[in-house]
Amino acid sequence: MARKIKKRDVDKQLLDAIFKIEREWKQIQNIVEKSIDPHDSSLQYEKLSREKYLFLLREARHRKISAIRY
């Protein structure tokens, strides 16, 4: 018998992913800012990380999730 997935568990996973992607995006952004001549791939990777972060934030807003409650 399969275990039922609880909304609270999924919400916690979403918050964890948001924090992880945010740290990743900030690190990449910091490296690109300190680079004299950043490669196009670095800029694209930074943009991709930012878009992932914004997507997860929109999902959290849609699900009415707040980090304060967890």
N, C-alpha and C positions, 0 to 999 in steps of 0.2 A: 504494500500500500504506500503510495507516494505521500510525502510530507507536504502539508499545505503551506504555501509561502505566505508569510504575514506581511501586511502593508508596512508595518513598522520596520521590519528587517530590510525591505526594499528601500525604504526612505533612508535608513542608516547607510546603506551601500551607496546611494546616490550622493549623500552628503560627503562620505569618504572620497568618492570619485571627484567631487567638486574641489575639495581641499587639495587632493593630489594633483589634479590638472592645473589648479591655480599656482601651486608651487613650481610645477614644471614650466608653466608659461612665464612666470616671473624670472626664473633662472635663465631661460633662453633670451628673454628681453634684456636682462642685465648683460649677458654675453654679447649680444648684438650691439647694444649701446656702447660697450667698451671696445668693440672692434673698429679698427681703422677703416677697413674695406670689407664689410661683411659679404659673404657669398649670397647669391640669389636663393640657393637652397636653404640657407639659414633664415633668411627673411620669410620664405614660404613656410618653414617649419614653425616659426614664431606666429605667423598668421593662423596656421592650422591649430596650434595650441590655444590661441585666443578664441577662435571660433568654437572649439570643443568646450571651453570654459563657459562661453556665453550660451551655448546650447544647453548645457547642464543647468545653468542658472534659470533659463526659461522653463525648463522641465520642473525644476524645484518650485518656481513660482506657480506653475500650472497645478502642481500637486499640493500647493499651499504648505510647503515645508519650510520650517525655520530652524536655523542652527541653534538658536537659543533654547528651543524645547528639548534638544538632545544633549 
